[in-house]
Amino acid sequence: MQRTSASPANDNRAATTTSGRRATGTDPQAQARGREIVRLHQTLEDWRDRRRLADAAGWPALAAQVIGIEIRALEREVARRVRELF
């Protein structure tokens, strides 16, 4: 025997058919910009990990300076993109 809802108001299937984009009211371009910010932030974290590894391995000062330049550039880019998004 198949169990059925007493009324359509108890049916949860209708809530699952609405996409997250429409449910939150966010346009696709804003979502794409948000994903790009997340990607840039992950790249920033990767460079920070490289800096920690370079420090632990005793890399030359020039390598640390290059890594620092990359980190600062990514920090500025992430901040710029966040300002544009909000």
Number of C-alpha atoms within 10 A of each C-alpha: 3 3 5 9 9 8 7 10 8 10 11 10 9 10 9 8 8 11 10 10 11 10 9 9 9 11 10 11 10 13 13 11 15 15 12 14 19 13 13 17 17 12 15 20 14 13 17 16 12 14 20 13 12 16 14 9 9 11 12 10 11 9 14 17 12 11 17 15 12 15 19 12 13 18 14 11 16 19 14 12 15 13 9 10 13 6
